[in-house]
């Protein structure tokens, strides 16, 4: 039997559940011998996730020893996120897996197998999941983004119309609206000095002026996106939650993890968030962001068409634009705060061409594109 590990001490690991999940992962009826648990990622967690671990070990099965590996994701109760109408309802991912919903998805998207959902004495939930491997893929290339967008389109087209939409009550029905409401509670506030700084930078001044219009029009845009044809959405579909692998014949396969934000949303909405996250967090070259915008839309539409969808492409563009431009509710205040911090740094701490400066320029360009997309909205809604 394995020795006491950090994961055991911190979170009261249940050895019986571990053995059950390990047997499912290995496809055996064995007895635990050894195990270790190591954190995945920074380990800081977020509002509802209290750590993700890779748990590896061995079990005795028959005359031999079998190795296995799993991922354990711990979900913590949050009274502020205890309503399925909240975009980040804390129980949602556990319910997604325990319901078997992911096993019934149409199309070719792959998802981790869930071996067990464990209710802990402190009210938290542990997800015992298939270990799909490390994120070893190098920087994403243009063809990777195109493939992922097309796979998303193929998957979502199956519901428009065709496959019946899931009816589970814990799937969010107004994800973008809830996300915007929460962002406005927690969005970073720029300091008073930022007004003077904006006046000296014409790019920032234009962004702020356009952002005022975005805030004024947001409710109209949310109503428009909520009228779009509905499909099942992931809502956190970007590089960190996607793994592209290829078989011996070179056939690509997309595995999607982290279904915490699962929802019923408008077509194009998931794609807009994918593009928005790619701009601010992804590895797409900043000078290619405009080109990638059409790459995302074109690939998604192609995937939709391949699955038999024959709807109006303007619906996709509307959902795409609104979802991406809505990210400005968080990112414009964040940009102003970072600019203020950079300007107020002592001269000796500033470094031209630094990584921080590059990230700031990326955020400036991302918010400029969001404002460009916002400017197109009225025409798309009229059409």
N, C-alpha and C positions, 0 to 999 in steps of 0.2 A: 504494500500500500504506500502511496506517496507521502512524503513528509509535509508538514504544514507549510503552506506558501503564503506570500503576501496577499494574494487574492482571497485565500481562505480566511486569514485573520481580519482583513478589512471588511469583508462582506459576508462572512458566515457561509462559506461554501457548503452546499449540501452534497455529500459524497454519493448518496443514492441517486440523486438527479444527475450528477456527473457521470456515474457509471451507466445509467440509462441512455443518456445522450451519446456517450462514447460508443456504446454498443450499436446505436443507430448509425452513427457516423462511419463506423468500421464495418457494419453489416455482420456483426457477430453476436454471440451470446457469451460474453466473457466476464472476467473479474479484473477489476482495476489493479494495476501494479504500481505505476508511477505517473506523476503529472507535474507540470509546471504552468504557471500563468504569467504572462508578461503584457504590459500595457501596449496598445496600438495607438500611435499618434502621440500628441502632446499630453493627453491624459487629463486635461483640464475639464473636459465635458462642456455642457451648456445648460440651458434652462431645464431640460428634461432628461438629458443623458449624463449619467454619472460614471463614465468610463467605458472603454471597450478593450477587451483582452483577447489575446490568442492563448488558448489552453491546449497544450500538447501532452501526450502521454503514451503509455503502453498498457495493454490489457492481455491477460492470459486467456487463450482460447484453444481448447483441446490440448495438443502437445506443443503448441507454439506460442509465440508472443507477437501481438499485432500492434502496430503504431497507428495513432490517430491524431487529428488536429481539428479544433473547432474555434469559433469566434463567439465570445460571450459579450453581449451588450446589455448594460444595466440601465433601466429606466427608473427615474425617481419621481415620486408623486409631487405634483405642483398644484396647489389649490387655485392658482391664477390661470391654470391651463387645464382645467378639469371639465371642460365643456366641448363636445364634438364640433361645435360651431367655431371654436378657436382654431386658427390655422396650425397651431402647434400643440394640439390636444395630447397630453402626455401619454395616454394609453394607446394611441392610435396604432403605432407600429406593432405592438403586441397583438392587437386585435386583427390587424392585416394578416399576420402570420398564422395566428391560431384559427382563423376562419377558413383557411385553405384558399382564400381568394387568389393568391398569387399562383397557385397550382392550376387555376382554371383560366388564366389569361390567354387571349388569342395571340396569334403571331409568333415571332421568333425571339422575343425578349427572354432572357434567362434571369432567374432570381435565385438567391441562396435557399437551400432547403432549411427549414426550421425543425430541429430535432425535439425541442421542448420549449414551453413558455412557463417559467417558474414564478409562482407567487411567494415573495419573501415575507417573513414576519413583520418587517418594518413597513410593509405596504408597497415596496418597490417591486419591479418586475424584471426578471432576467430572461433574455432571449438567447437560446443555445442554437447557434447557426452554423451552417456549412462554411468551412474555411475555403474561400475561392482563391486564396493565394495573395501574395504581396502585390501592391501596385508597382510593378517593375517596368511598365511601359515608359519609354523615353518621352520627351516633349511631344505633345500631340501635333500631328501634321494636318494639312488641309484635308486630305482624304479621310482622316479619322473623324473630323468634325462632320464631314459630308455623310459618312457611313452612319454615325450616331443619329444625325437629324433624320435620315431616311428611315432608319429602324423605328424611331419614334413615330414618324408619320405612318408607317405600315401598321404599327400597333394601334394607334389612335383611330385610324380609319375604320378599323373593325367595328367600332361602336357608332358609326356615322353614315347611315343607319346600318344595322346588321345585328351584331351581338347585343343582347339586352344590357343596358347599363347596370352595374352593381347597385343593389338597393340597401346595402348595409348602412345603418343610421350614423355610424361613426365616421363615415367618409365625409369630408368637408364639402359643402355645396357652394360656398362663396369664399374660396381660399384667398383670392387677391384682395378682396375687401377687408377681410380679417387681418391680413398681413399689413396692409396700409394703416389700418387703425392702430395696430400695435407699434408699428414703426414711428408713428407720430407721438406715441408715449415715450419711447426710448431713444428717439433720434438725437444724435449729438447736436448741441447748440453752439453756433459760432460765437466767439467773444465779440464785445462791442467794437474792438479794433478792426474787425473784418470789414466793416462798412468802408472805412478809409482805404483799406487794402484793395477792396474790390474796385474802388474808384480809380485806382492806378493801373488796373489790369483790365483791358477791354474785353478779353475773352471771358473772364470771370463776371464782369458786369453784364454781358449779354446772357450768360447762363442764369444769373440771378433774376434778371428781368423776365426771361422765358419761364423760369421756374414758378414765378408768381402766377402766371397764366395756367400752368399745369395744376397747381393747387386749387385754383378757381374752377377748373374744368373736370377735376378728378371724379366727382360723383357722377357726372354725365357719362364719362368714359366707363366707369364701373357698371353702370346700367347697360351700356352697349355691349360690354364683354359678357355680361350675364345673360344676354339674349342670344348669344351665339349657339350653334349646335353643340351639344354636350358630348364629352368623352371622358374616359378615365385618365387622370393625370398623376404624375409623380411629384412635380413642383420643386424638386431639387435635383433636376436632371443636368448634371455637368460633370466635368472631368473627375472630380474627387469621388463621385458615386458611380462611375462607369468604368468597366474593364473590358477592353477589346482583346480577344485572344484569337489565334488562328490555328487550325488543325494542320495535319501533315500536308494536306492538299492546298493549303493557303486560304481556306474558307474562313471568313471572319465570323465572330460570334460576340454579341454584346450582353454582358451581365450587368444588372442594375441592382445596386444596394441602397439601403436607407430609405424606407418607405414611410417615414414619419409624417410626411406632408401629403399623403395620398388623398386625392380629391376627385370630384366630378367638376370639370372646368370646361371652358370654351376651347374650340379648336384653335391652334396657334398660340394659346396662352403658355403652355409648357415650353414651347419653342422659344418664345420671347424671353422667358426667364433663363433658359439655356444660353441664349446669346448674351443677355445682360450679365450673367455670371462669368461667361467667357471673357467679356470685355474687362471686367473689374478684377477677376481672380484667375483667369485662365492663362494659357501660354500662347495664345494667338498673337502674332507680331502686331504691335500697335499700328504700324503703317498698313496693315492688311484688314483692319476692322471693318472698313466700308465694304471691301470685297467680300469678306466673310458674311456680312449681313445678307447679301443675295445668295451666297452659297447655302446658308442655313435654310432660307425660305425655299429656294429651288429644290434642295435635297428632300426637305420635308414634304413638299407638294408631290415630288416624284414618288416618294414612298406611299403617300396617300393614294395616288392614282394607281400604283401597282396593286394596291389592295382593293381596288374597285370603287374608290370614292369618286364621285362626279359632281361635287358641289362647286360653289362659287369661291374662287381663290381669294377674292376680296375679304371673305370672312376670315381666312387664315391670316392675311396681312393685318386685319384689324386686331385680332387677338394677339398677334405677335407684337405689334406696335404698342398697344396699351400695356401689355405685361412688361415689356422692356422699359418703356418710358416711365412706368410707375415706380421703377427702382430708384428714380431720382428723388423720391420722397425721403429715402434714406441717404442716398449718395451725394446729393448736393450739399446738405448740411455737413456731412462728413468731409467733403472736399473743402468747404470754407474753414472748418476747424483745422484741418491739416495745413492749409495755406497760412492761416494765422500762426500756428505753431512754428512753421518753417521760417516765416518772416521775423518772428520774435526771438529766434535762436541767436545767441551771441555769435558774432562774426567768425570767431575761431572754430565754432562747431559746424559751420556750414561747409558743405563739400559739393562743388559743382560736379555734375556727372555721377553723383552717388546713386546707390540703389534706391534710397528714399526719394530722391528727386525723380528718378525714372518712374517709380510707382505713382508719384503725384501727377506727373504728366499723363500717365495712363488713365488716371481717374478724371483728369480734366477732359481728355478726349472722349472717354466713355460718357460723361455727362453731356458733352456737346452733341454726341450722337443721339442720346436720349431726347434732348431738346429738338433735334431735327425730326425725330420720329413723332414727337408730340405735335409739331407743326403740321404734320400730314394727317392728323387724326380727324379733323373736322371734315375733310374731303372724303375720307374713308367711311365715316359715319353717314354722310349724306348719300353715298353710293349704296 
